[in-house]
């Protein structure tokens, strides 16, 4: 899963990343304007957002994202602890609100709950589609009790497609979410992984849900 941290204090942003551990891939934006540019990619499972930032503050970021119909869940992490601040945050579209200084365990469990609640199909850290189950903790895939072996980032591609089902996902979105903006490889690698993933899914009859939108990307759909 991928998280965007929008926080102008680089030391604190790194601390938050360390708190999240290895479970999440993390990108950083250090001002509100940069945060919007990242968030517009719509490749994140959640956004951790500070309020007091240069150029655009957190409220302006939230207002802009929601006006653009970008509904990625947002957890505000800020030193502003007034009731009016919290009310304003939620009215602008925040999904949760934590005041600094924060407790690491509380941040983790509230972020996990936020992602589960938003996606709706996470149950005990699994994703299910018909009789296909993805175990996110152990990175295992099963269909009708039989394990399907996926190589490398095939698992990540499948997870992204299923959690975004019925939505066209461009190759650029897949690349940015799974390989990252700074990867030295190219988007051509996606076709290689997609081909391998489709081959494995065909063995269990699930390749029919993995559809190519020529010249654009892919969609997981019935």
Phi, psi and omega in degrees: 000151188240133183239140173252124175256119177252102188205125185281340177277105187295326179293316179294321178300319178293323178297316178298317178301316179296325178296327182287339178070200186273359184290333185240146166271136188235135169246153181240142167230138189251009169205167186296321181296314178296322179300319179295318180300318177293311185298330181295343177290339179054045179248006187254144176280335177196160178236131172258121194235128172276158178266309186273099183220160177285163178069291174230133178277175184299323178297318179294323177299311180301311182300320180294314181298313182292326178292334177272006180063036173261111189250023173307131182299138183239126173253115177281131177234106191211162175276349181284110189248008180287151178301319180297326178294316181295316179300316179298317179301313181292324180293331178278352175119011177291152179257339177202166188211122178234137181264136173283148354289147187247159175268130185303314183295322179295317178301314182297311185290327179286327176293316178298317180295322179297315180293317178299314183296321183288314182286327176076341183249014174269124179223115183053040179060040174232159173240136181235138173220112187053239180261013179263130181233130175253121175269107186288331180290315185257000179054049178242149178237132178229147173225121183054039177082358180255131182282137176252127183271117176249142184262138172051234185275007174302321179299315182295321179296315180297316179302314182297317181295315184290320180289347178246025188305147182070014177236132177290126179248122181285160177299324180295321178295316179298316181297313182294323182287318189262320180265330177097153183301326188264011180295144181274352178274185182237172181294347178300335181296335182296319180297324178296312181291322179297320179296315179294320179295317180298323179297318179291321180293329180297330181297335182244010176078018181257001179294338181294341180271346182262098189248142178266132173258102189306130178079358183237298183172229186220163174214141173258114188205150174278000000 
